[in-house]
Amino acid sequence: MKCPSCGNEDDKVVDSRAVRDGRAVRRRRECIDCGERFTTYEALETRPVLVSKRGGHTVAYNRAKVITGVTKACEKRPVSLEEIEIIVDQVEHKLGASGRREVPSEIIGRYLMEELRSVDQVAYVRFASVYRSFQSVDEFFDLLNDMSAAEDSTKEDES
């Protein structure tokens, strides 16, 4: 592995740990030449998932794009980047478990909404408004009423 600071290829691993539910390894490395420390990730290479978009075209799944979307929904909310990573990991696990090579973007959006709903309701509403392309305030009220009804039925079940 080339040092990002000096380009030397000699380094030593100073720490390794499993991440993403054991599906990847994070390694802290130290350059033998300049002493710079840097992090690398090692993950099993899987076949790429294709995402079929609403417009009919297909693109490769892009984890960074998904993280950006969830991060925007969680902006100024008490949701850490680590929690966002966990949400995306869980969605990716569901996608992998489905065994499908091509997944409609609506399914990815639905999975993300499910995960966000249990983490932060404001972020859930923000994400839903973009994902469902709300056109009016009434659509917000419908979503909030659905959330309230679901919460009321959960409280009744617990009683």
PyMOL commands that set and color helices and strands:
alter all, ss='L'
color gray80, all
select helices_A, chain A and resi 63-73+81-98+105-119+121-131+137-158
alter helices_A, ss='H'
color red, helices_A
select strands_A, chain A and resi 11-19+24-31+37-43+50-52+58-60+102-104
alter strands_A, ss='S'
color yellow, strands_A
deselect
rebuild
show_as cartoon
